């Protein structure tokens, strides 16, 4: 079984404490000297460094300043904020069904200006038809053993996806060709889904690329992830949705997206791959 959420929070705090300890040691100062420079008690330094007391953002900035490592403060502050939300447990969110899971990101979606989405498994939620979403969420509900509120969850997803047609948002999608071939629903439903994908490609605010099977790759296929502006990444796994906010993490995923994007077919070449996938359903 996956670790309990509280265990993950503690693990994140311990990781942050180790990083702070390394910053201090790299600066060549003792815990006592650190406390003097920060104008707080030596016991406070010890509690933070041993993960007994979670530091505030101000504590982290003071710590880095005392160690002449101000450049590390943004990542460490982000890690601190991330420690309590790094893993949003699917079990917890799905305990009362899938509808709530669709609604938790509504505000984030409305606030984001630029979305970069890479998928290697299923059609991105933004681009799903009602039929495809119903089939996919039904399979998830069955696998997870959650309450059957698939109809409500699909309706919530469709409402959430209205952001695609609202002004002020731009979307860049990179799909592995396998996404076009996996049949997670009836052939006619999949054909309609792929037809919808072709239609969405005409939107001015949407760019779609497909990485062909035949491409000589310079970047390996990865688990699905979404980058929201330049501020955060959602990376999905079987048991959790990881929220990554450290600048170095966001930059790493942005670099991966750029390289994957360079491998993707565009325009007529991408459309040809989708049309071939539709033809294979006959």
Residue frames as qw, qx, qy, qz and C-alpha x, y, z in Angstrom:
[[0.000, 0.887, 0.462, 0.000, 0.00, 0.00, 0.00],
 [0.344, 0.638, -0.067, 0.686, 1.20, 3.59, -0.61],
 [0.322, -0.084, -0.543, 0.771, 2.45, 5.54, 2.39],
 [0.103, -0.792, -0.568, 0.198, -0.09, 7.42, 4.46],
 [0.257, 0.846, 0.126, 0.449, -0.27, 11.13, 3.48],
 [0.432, -0.889, 0.143, -0.054, 1.09, 12.20, 6.88],
 [0.821, -0.262, 0.315, 0.398, 4.14, 10.00, 6.31],
 [0.584, 0.514, 0.276, 0.564, 4.79, 11.75, 3.02],
 [0.083, -0.952, -0.030, -0.294, 4.50, 15.15, 4.65],
 [0.652, -0.700, 0.259, 0.138, 7.03, 14.15, 7.30],
 [0.805, 0.070, 0.339, 0.481, 9.33, 12.70, 4.66],
 [0.368, 0.766, 0.179, 0.497, 9.21, 16.00, 2.74],
 [0.326, -0.927, 0.098, -0.156, 9.97, 17.95, 5.93],
 [0.788, -0.441, 0.313, 0.293, 12.94, 15.71, 6.69],
 [0.694, 0.383, 0.290, 0.535, 14.24, 16.20, 3.17],
 [0.088, 0.909, 0.059, 0.402, 13.97, 19.97, 3.57],
 [0.587, -0.786, 0.189, 0.026, 15.76, 19.78, 6.94],
 [0.832, -0.102, 0.312, 0.447, 18.62, 17.83, 5.33],
 [0.490, 0.644, 0.214, 0.547, 18.95, 20.46, 2.62],
 [0.198, -0.941, 0.045, -0.269, 19.09, 23.24, 5.19],
 [0.765, -0.552, 0.256, 0.213, 21.73, 21.33, 7.14],
 [0.764, 0.218, 0.293, 0.531, 23.79, 20.97, 3.95],
 [0.208, 0.863, 0.103, 0.448, 23.50, 24.71, 3.28],
 [0.468, -0.863, 0.172, -0.082, 24.83, 25.43, 6.78],
 [0.827, -0.311, 0.335, 0.328, 27.67, 22.93, 6.51],
 [0.648, 0.504, 0.248, 0.514, 28.65, 24.20, 3.06],
 [0.006, 0.927, -0.024, 0.373, 28.90, 27.66, 4.61],
 [0.604, 0.207, -0.547, 0.541, 31.26, 26.25, 7.24],
 [0.228, -0.447, 0.336, -0.797, 29.37, 27.54, 10.26],
 [0.099, -0.115, -0.930, 0.335, 27.99, 25.85, 13.36],
 [0.225, -0.647, -0.695, -0.218, 24.39, 25.75, 14.48],
 [0.357, -0.675, -0.332, 0.554, 25.26, 28.24, 17.21],
 [0.208, -0.261, 0.257, 0.907, 26.80, 30.68, 14.73],
 [0.055, -0.387, -0.700, -0.598, 23.77, 30.31, 12.48],
 [0.295, -0.725, -0.613, 0.108, 21.48, 31.16, 15.38],
 [0.314, -0.555, -0.092, 0.765, 23.54, 34.24, 16.24],
 [0.113, -0.050, 0.470, 0.874, 23.42, 35.47, 12.63],
 [0.212, -0.463, -0.709, -0.488, 19.65, 34.85, 12.48],
 [0.195, -0.298, 0.344, -0.869, 19.06, 36.41, 15.90],
 [0.819, -0.288, -0.175, -0.465, 17.22, 33.40, 17.28],
 [0.656, -0.532, 0.510, -0.165, 17.96, 30.65, 19.79],
 [0.074, 0.429, -0.877, -0.203, 20.32, 27.77, 19.05],
 [0.415, 0.147, 0.864, -0.245, 17.51, 25.36, 19.96],
 [0.597, 0.615, 0.178, -0.484, 15.41, 26.79, 17.13],
 [0.337, 0.622, -0.629, -0.321, 18.17, 26.02, 14.64],
 [0.133, -0.204, 0.967, -0.077, 18.39, 22.50, 16.02],
 [0.532, 0.346, 0.650, -0.419, 14.63, 21.92, 15.86],
 [0.580, 0.668, -0.115, -0.451, 14.48, 23.07, 12.24],
 [0.245, 0.582, -0.752, -0.188, 17.54, 21.09, 11.23],
 [0.109, -0.083, 0.980, -0.141, 16.15, 17.92, 12.80],
 [0.328, -0.247, -0.665, -0.624, 12.69, 18.35, 11.28],
 [0.194, -0.394, -0.792, 0.424, 11.04, 18.78, 14.66],
 [0.129, 0.709, 0.312, -0.619, 9.76, 22.28, 13.85],
 [0.545, 0.558, 0.464, 0.420, 8.71, 23.24, 10.31],
 [0.296, -0.276, 0.007, 0.914, 10.37, 26.53, 9.35],
 [0.344, 0.804, 0.320, -0.364, 8.48, 29.53, 8.04],
 [0.648, 0.654, 0.146, 0.362, 9.36, 31.05, 4.68],
 [0.049, -0.944, 0.223, -0.239, 11.03, 33.91, 6.58],
 [0.730, -0.533, 0.420, 0.080, 13.09, 31.39, 8.58],
 [0.849, 0.223, 0.343, 0.335, 14.36, 29.80, 5.37],
 [0.396, 0.839, 0.017, 0.372, 15.29, 33.15, 3.85],
 [0.343, -0.871, 0.321, -0.146, 17.11, 34.14, 7.04],
 [0.861, -0.259, 0.404, 0.169, 18.91, 30.77, 7.10],
 [0.753, 0.459, 0.245, 0.403, 20.09, 31.17, 3.51],
 [0.128, 0.932, -0.096, 0.324, 21.12, 34.77, 4.10],
 [0.578, -0.732, 0.360, -0.030, 23.15, 33.76, 7.16],
 [0.809, -0.122, 0.498, 0.288, 24.90, 31.16, 5.02],
 [0.064, 0.598, -0.408, -0.687, 25.47, 33.54, 2.08],
 [0.181, 0.096, 0.917, 0.343, 23.31, 31.23, -0.02],
 [0.384, 0.407, 0.261, -0.787, 20.46, 33.53, -0.95],
 [0.403, 0.291, -0.604, -0.623, 20.29, 31.95, -4.40],
 [0.225, -0.074, -0.971, -0.018, 18.99, 28.71, -2.83],
 [0.236, 0.166, 0.552, -0.782, 16.15, 30.40, -0.96],
 [0.586, 0.178, -0.198, -0.765, 13.49, 30.28, -3.74],
 [0.606, 0.079, -0.767, -0.196, 13.77, 26.51, -4.18],
 [0.243, -0.055, -0.835, 0.490, 13.82, 25.88, -0.44],
 [0.343, 0.141, 0.321, -0.872, 10.83, 28.13, 0.20],
 [0.665, 0.142, -0.404, -0.612, 8.91, 26.34, -2.55],
 [0.502, 0.050, -0.860, 0.080, 9.90, 22.97, -1.06],
 [0.032, 0.059, 0.684, -0.726, 8.63, 24.13, 2.32],
 [0.539, 0.179, 0.090, -0.818, 5.26, 25.10, 0.92],
 [0.641, 0.210, -0.617, -0.405, 5.18, 21.91, -1.08],
 [0.082, 0.210, -0.925, 0.304, 5.77, 19.62, 1.89],
 [0.397, 0.187, 0.672, -0.596, 2.11, 19.61, 2.92],
 [0.677, 0.518, 0.188, -0.489, 0.69, 19.37, -0.59],
 [0.005, -0.502, 0.756, 0.419, 3.35, 17.55, -2.58],
 [0.124, -0.082, -0.951, -0.271, 1.10, 14.52, -3.00],
 [0.580, -0.005, 0.140, -0.802, -2.64, 14.92, -3.29],
 [0.267, -0.064, 0.960, -0.050, -3.85, 11.44, -2.54],
 [0.397, -0.078, -0.624, -0.669, -6.26, 10.02, -5.11],
 [0.352, -0.328, -0.868, 0.124, -7.77, 7.85, -2.40],
 [0.082, -0.415, -0.486, 0.765, -8.62, 10.85, -0.25],
 [0.232, 0.252, -0.199, -0.918, -10.01, 12.90, -3.12],
 [0.445, -0.015, -0.712, -0.543, -11.97, 9.99, -4.55],
 [0.017, 0.092, 0.893, -0.441, -13.43, 8.79, -1.27],
 [0.384, 0.491, 0.502, -0.600, -16.71, 10.51, -2.07],
 [0.674, 0.603, 0.425, 0.035, -16.49, 9.89, -5.82],
 [0.604, 0.123, 0.308, 0.724, -14.79, 11.38, -8.85],
 [0.118, 0.882, 0.337, 0.307, -16.79, 14.60, -9.18],
 [0.415, -0.886, 0.038, 0.205, -14.84, 16.33, -6.43],
 [0.674, -0.231, 0.384, 0.587, -11.58, 15.42, -8.13],
 [0.407, 0.549, 0.448, 0.577, -12.71, 17.26, -11.28],
 [0.113, -0.930, -0.259, -0.235, -13.68, 20.35, -9.31],
 [0.651, -0.618, -0.037, 0.439, -10.52, 20.74, -7.21],
 [0.508, -0.123, 0.304, 0.796, -8.54, 22.34, -10.06],
 [0.251, 0.797, 0.516, 0.189, -11.26, 24.65, -11.39],
 [0.143, -0.964, -0.004, 0.223, -9.81, 27.88, -9.98],
 [0.499, -0.463, 0.507, 0.528, -6.29, 26.98, -11.07],
 [0.487, 0.354, 0.656, 0.455, -7.50, 26.32, -14.61],
 [0.146, 0.915, 0.362, 0.101, -9.28, 29.68, -14.79],
 [0.292, -0.899, 0.150, 0.289, -6.24, 31.57, -13.47],
 [0.623, -0.238, 0.535, 0.519, -3.66, 29.93, -15.74],
 [0.363, 0.741, -0.158, -0.542, -2.80, 31.75, -18.97],
 [0.506, 0.531, -0.638, -0.235, -0.53, 29.17, -20.63],
 [0.871, -0.205, 0.407, -0.183, -0.91, 25.41, -20.32],
 [0.371, 0.521, -0.743, -0.199, 1.72, 22.96, -21.54],
 [0.837, -0.136, 0.388, -0.360, 0.43, 19.38, -21.45],
 [0.295, 0.415, -0.837, -0.202, 2.35, 16.21, -22.28],
 [0.826, -0.097, 0.345, -0.435, 0.50, 12.90, -22.34],
 [0.155, 0.396, -0.883, -0.199, 1.69, 9.37, -22.95],
 [0.162, 0.102, 0.956, -0.221, -1.36, 7.37, -21.87],
 [0.217, 0.636, 0.737, -0.073, -4.82, 8.89, -22.54],
 [0.172, 0.672, 0.321, 0.645, -6.37, 11.78, -24.44],
 [0.165, 0.066, -0.407, 0.896, -5.82, 14.91, -22.31],
 [0.026, 0.544, 0.738, -0.399, -8.79, 15.80, -20.15],
 [0.124, 0.520, -0.016, -0.845, -9.09, 19.19, -21.88],
 [0.298, 0.304, -0.606, -0.671, -9.68, 17.46, -25.21],
 [0.117, 0.113, 0.984, -0.067, -11.93, 14.59, -24.13],
 [0.435, -0.265, -0.472, -0.719, -15.41, 14.08, -25.53],
 [0.640, -0.328, 0.313, -0.621, -18.22, 13.20, -23.17],
 [0.965, 0.059, -0.170, -0.190, -18.23, 9.61, -24.41],
 [0.653, 0.374, -0.524, 0.398, -14.48, 9.11, -24.00],
 [0.110, -0.468, 0.513, -0.711, -14.49, 10.76, -20.57],
 [0.810, -0.242, 0.120, -0.520, -17.36, 8.53, -19.46],
 [0.940, 0.139, -0.308, 0.045, -15.51, 5.38, -20.51],
 [0.459, 0.436, -0.526, 0.568, -12.26, 6.50, -18.90],
 [0.283, -0.428, 0.446, -0.733, -13.75, 7.68, -15.61],
 [0.904, -0.161, -0.052, -0.392, -15.90, 4.53, -15.40],
 [0.851, 0.192, -0.427, 0.237, -12.78, 2.40, -15.64],
 [0.186, 0.442, -0.517, 0.709, -11.06, 4.51, -12.98],
 [0.593, -0.368, 0.236, -0.677, -14.06, 4.27, -10.63],
 [0.963, -0.040, -0.203, -0.172, -14.19, 0.51, -11.12],
 [0.687, 0.313, -0.490, 0.436, -10.45, 0.11, -10.52],
 [0.064, 0.378, -0.487, 0.785, -10.40, 2.36, -7.46],
 [0.326, -0.425, -0.835, 0.127, -13.69, 1.07, -6.06],
 [0.016, 0.080, 0.237, -0.968, -15.03, 4.61, -5.58],
 [0.388, 0.513, 0.587, -0.491, -18.71, 5.62, -5.37],
 [0.389, 0.352, 0.668, 0.527, -20.37, 5.62, -8.79],
 [0.122, 0.824, 0.254, -0.491, -20.80, 9.30, -9.61],
 [0.506, 0.004, 0.527, 0.683, -19.33, 9.06, -13.09],
 [0.204, 0.738, 0.524, 0.372, -22.15, 11.05, -14.71],
 [0.244, -0.956, -0.111, 0.118, -21.61, 13.94, -12.29],
 [0.572, -0.502, 0.344, 0.550, -17.84, 13.68, -12.71],
 [0.472, 0.307, 0.556, 0.611, -18.10, 13.81, -16.50],
 [0.039, 0.898, 0.377, 0.223, -20.40, 16.84, -16.28],
 [0.417, -0.852, 0.077, 0.307, -17.89, 18.54, -13.98],
 [0.588, -0.192, 0.468, 0.631, -15.05, 17.76, -16.40],
 [0.342, 0.591, 0.524, 0.509, -17.01, 19.21, -19.31],
 [0.148, -0.968, -0.200, -0.030, -17.70, 22.39, -17.31],
 [0.557, -0.646, 0.248, 0.458, -14.05, 22.63, -16.31],
 [0.579, 0.053, 0.537, 0.611, -12.97, 22.23, -19.92],
 [0.254, 0.891, 0.369, 0.079, -14.94, 25.29, -21.01],
 [0.328, -0.790, 0.209, 0.474, -11.74, 27.17, -20.23],
 [0.574, 0.022, 0.595, 0.562, -10.49, 25.89, -23.60],
 [0.256, 0.625, 0.537, 0.505, -12.88, 28.19, -25.45],
 [0.235, -0.923, -0.232, 0.199, -12.55, 31.18, -23.12],
 [0.418, 0.823, -0.154, 0.352, -10.32, 34.08, -24.05],
 [0.215, -0.836, 0.423, -0.274, -6.94, 34.63, -22.46],
 [0.759, -0.345, 0.552, -0.008, -5.79, 30.99, -22.33],
 [0.536, 0.591, -0.549, -0.249, -3.31, 29.24, -24.61],
 [0.882, -0.208, 0.406, -0.118, -2.74, 25.48, -24.77],
 [0.386, 0.597, -0.679, -0.186, 0.16, 23.49, -26.12],
 [0.909, -0.149, 0.318, -0.223, -0.31, 19.71, -26.23],
 [0.274, 0.512, -0.796, -0.173, 2.27, 17.04, -27.01],
 [0.897, -0.071, 0.248, -0.359, 0.82, 13.54, -27.39],
 [0.273, -0.316, 0.878, 0.233, 2.62, 10.27, -27.90],
 [0.477, 0.115, -0.603, -0.629, 1.20, 8.42, -30.91],
 [0.212, -0.125, -0.955, 0.167, 0.27, 5.62, -28.51],
 [0.230, 0.280, 0.479, -0.799, -2.41, 7.92, -27.07],
 [0.523, 0.295, -0.278, -0.750, -4.18, 7.77, -30.44],
 [0.520, 0.166, -0.802, -0.245, -4.04, 3.98, -30.50],
 [0.005, 0.039, 0.879, -0.476, -5.01, 2.92, -26.99],
 [0.431, -0.356, -0.548, -0.622, -8.67, 1.84, -27.14],
 [0.015, -0.028, -0.728, 0.685, -10.11, 2.66, -23.74],
 [0.508, 0.339, 0.348, -0.711, -13.63, 2.80, -25.13],
 [0.719, 0.419, 0.554, -0.012, -15.77, 1.37, -27.94],
 [0.508, 0.094, 0.453, 0.726, -14.38, 1.88, -31.47],
 [0.108, 0.749, 0.459, 0.466, -17.15, 4.31, -32.43],
 [0.389, -0.900, -0.136, 0.142, -16.52, 6.35, -29.26],
 [0.599, -0.412, 0.289, 0.623, -12.79, 6.41, -30.01],
 [0.406, 0.401, 0.499, 0.652, -13.45, 7.45, -33.60],
 [0.093, -0.906, -0.335, -0.242, -15.60, 10.34, -32.36],
 [0.545, -0.753, 0.040, 0.366, -12.87, 11.30, -29.90],
 [0.568, -0.131, 0.399, 0.708, -10.21, 11.39, -32.60],
 [0.222, 0.654, 0.490, 0.532, -12.53, 13.39, -34.83],
 [0.300, -0.932, -0.202, 0.025, -12.99, 15.88, -32.02],
 [0.614, -0.503, 0.209, 0.572, -9.22, 16.10, -31.66],
 [0.452, 0.281, 0.467, 0.706, -8.91, 17.00, -35.34],
 [0.022, -0.843, -0.409, -0.349, -11.50, 19.75, -34.87],
 [0.489, -0.827, -0.081, 0.267, -9.80, 21.22, -31.82],
 [0.649, -0.144, 0.268, 0.697, -6.58, 21.58, -33.79],
 [0.262, 0.639, 0.390, 0.609, -8.26, 24.39, -35.77],
 [0.335, -0.901, -0.258, 0.095, -8.51, 26.62, -32.70],
 [0.340, 0.812, -0.214, 0.424, -6.20, 29.63, -32.69],
 [0.345, -0.738, 0.443, -0.375, -5.28, 29.18, -29.03],
 [0.894, -0.215, 0.384, -0.077, -4.47, 25.45, -29.31],
 [0.366, 0.633, -0.661, -0.169, -1.32, 23.78, -30.62],
 [0.922, -0.151, 0.315, -0.169, -1.19, 19.99, -30.92],
 [0.304, 0.614, -0.715, -0.139, 1.86, 17.90, -31.69],
 [0.972, -0.104, 0.107, -0.182, 2.13, 14.11, -31.94],
 [0.172, -0.632, 0.744, 0.133, 5.38, 12.22, -31.37],
 [0.832, 0.263, -0.334, -0.356, 5.34, 9.40, -33.98],
 [0.936, -0.249, 0.246, 0.046, 6.30, 5.81, -33.22],
 [0.834, 0.411, 0.064, 0.362, 8.81, 6.10, -36.07],
 [0.034, 0.950, -0.208, 0.231, 10.66, 9.09, -34.62],
 [0.717, 0.136, -0.445, 0.519, 14.31, 8.56, -33.72],
 [0.438, -0.859, -0.241, -0.109, 13.99, 9.83, -30.19],
 [0.373, 0.458, -0.436, 0.679, 16.33, 12.05, -28.26],
 [0.331, -0.284, 0.491, -0.754, 13.95, 12.13, -25.26],
 [0.121, -0.119, -0.985, 0.027, 12.28, 9.06, -23.77],
 [0.433, -0.547, -0.485, -0.527, 8.50, 8.78, -23.20],
 [0.069, 0.159, -0.612, 0.771, 7.56, 10.08, -19.77],
 [0.048, -0.544, -0.795, 0.264, 4.57, 9.94, -17.41],
 [0.064, 0.768, 0.441, 0.460, 1.91, 12.55, -18.11],
 [0.344, -0.434, -0.331, 0.764, 2.45, 16.07, -16.76],
 [0.136, 0.856, 0.380, 0.323, 0.95, 19.56, -17.03],
 [0.410, -0.102, -0.177, 0.889, 2.79, 22.87, -16.61],
 [0.033, -0.879, -0.475, 0.004, 0.71, 25.82, -15.42],
 [0.095, 0.982, -0.135, 0.089, 2.31, 29.08, -16.60],
 [0.499, 0.516, -0.574, 0.394, 5.79, 29.15, -15.04],
 [0.385, -0.566, 0.387, -0.618, 4.58, 28.46, -11.51],
 [0.622, -0.230, 0.676, -0.322, 3.73, 24.79, -10.99],
 [0.406, 0.233, -0.805, -0.364, 3.64, 21.29, -12.45],
 [0.808, -0.124, 0.371, -0.440, 1.15, 18.49, -11.89],
 [0.319, 0.387, -0.846, -0.181, 2.74, 15.10, -12.51],
 [0.842, -0.163, 0.044, -0.512, 0.43, 12.09, -12.25],
 [0.105, 0.280, -0.952, 0.058, 1.19, 8.66, -10.87],
 [0.438, -0.282, -0.818, -0.246, -1.09, 5.74, -10.03],
 [0.448, -0.531, -0.654, 0.301, -1.59, 6.73, -6.39],
 [0.248, -0.701, -0.218, 0.632, -1.01, 10.47, -6.36],
 [0.412, 0.812, 0.181, 0.372, -0.92, 13.74, -8.24],
 [0.603, -0.328, -0.127, 0.716, 2.35, 15.44, -7.38],
 [0.127, 0.974, 0.157, 0.108, 2.27, 19.23, -7.24],
 [0.716, -0.092, 0.014, 0.692, 5.73, 20.62, -7.95],
 [0.041, 0.978, 0.197, 0.050, 6.42, 24.30, -7.32],
 [0.548, -0.583, 0.241, 0.549, 10.16, 24.63, -6.81],
 [0.347, 0.813, -0.215, -0.415, 11.57, 26.84, -9.60],
 [0.062, -0.482, 0.832, 0.267, 14.18, 24.22, -10.44],
 [0.440, 0.206, 0.871, -0.073, 11.48, 21.54, -10.76],
 [0.493, 0.741, 0.301, -0.344, 9.30, 23.70, -13.00],
 [0.194, 0.765, -0.476, -0.387, 12.32, 24.54, -15.14],
 [0.280, -0.244, 0.915, 0.155, 13.22, 20.85, -15.45],
 [0.487, 0.448, 0.742, -0.110, 9.74, 19.94, -16.70],
 [0.369, 0.838, 0.019, -0.402, 9.69, 22.94, -19.01],
 [0.009, 0.611, -0.705, -0.359, 12.96, 21.76, -20.54],
 [0.368, 0.055, 0.926, 0.060, 11.54, 18.25, -20.95],
 [0.485, 0.664, 0.489, -0.289, 8.41, 19.63, -22.60],
 [0.246, 0.808, -0.295, -0.447, 10.48, 21.70, -25.02],
 [0.090, -0.406, 0.863, 0.288, 12.53, 18.69, -26.09],
 [0.405, 0.300, 0.860, -0.075, 9.48, 16.47, -26.43],
 [0.405, 0.770, 0.237, -0.432, 7.79, 19.22, -28.42],
 [0.117, 0.677, -0.554, -0.469, 10.73, 19.34, -30.83],
 [0.206, -0.110, 0.956, 0.177, 10.16, 15.63, -31.55],
 [0.444, 0.467, 0.666, -0.376, 6.47, 16.10, -32.35],
 [0.219, 0.314, 0.655, 0.651, 4.87, 16.13, -35.79],
 [0.136, 0.465, 0.302, -0.821, 2.77, 19.23, -36.46],
 [0.398, 0.423, -0.230, -0.781, 0.13, 20.39, -38.91],
 [0.782, 0.274, -0.337, -0.447, -0.61, 18.03, -41.79],
 [0.433, 0.291, -0.840, 0.149, 1.83, 15.41, -40.48],
 [0.192, -0.043, 0.754, -0.627, 0.07, 15.29, -37.09],
 [0.676, 0.214, 0.108, -0.696, -3.34, 15.17, -38.76],
 [0.655, 0.320, -0.631, -0.265, -2.18, 12.25, -40.89],
 [0.173, 0.163, -0.902, 0.360, -1.23, 10.28, -37.77],
 [0.412, 0.123, 0.549, -0.717, -4.68, 10.93, -36.27],
 [0.712, 0.319, -0.207, -0.590, -6.47, 9.99, -39.51],
 [0.492, 0.281, -0.823, -0.041, -4.47, 6.75, -39.66],
 [0.077, -0.040, 0.840, -0.535, -5.53, 5.97, -36.10],
 [0.608, 0.234, 0.240, -0.720, -9.18, 6.53, -37.05],
 [0.673, 0.357, -0.508, -0.402, -8.78, 4.24, -40.08],
 [0.243, 0.246, -0.919, 0.189, -7.35, 1.49, -37.89],
 [0.394, 0.037, 0.637, -0.661, -10.65, 1.37, -35.97],
 [0.682, 0.248, -0.238, -0.645, -12.61, 0.20, -39.01]]
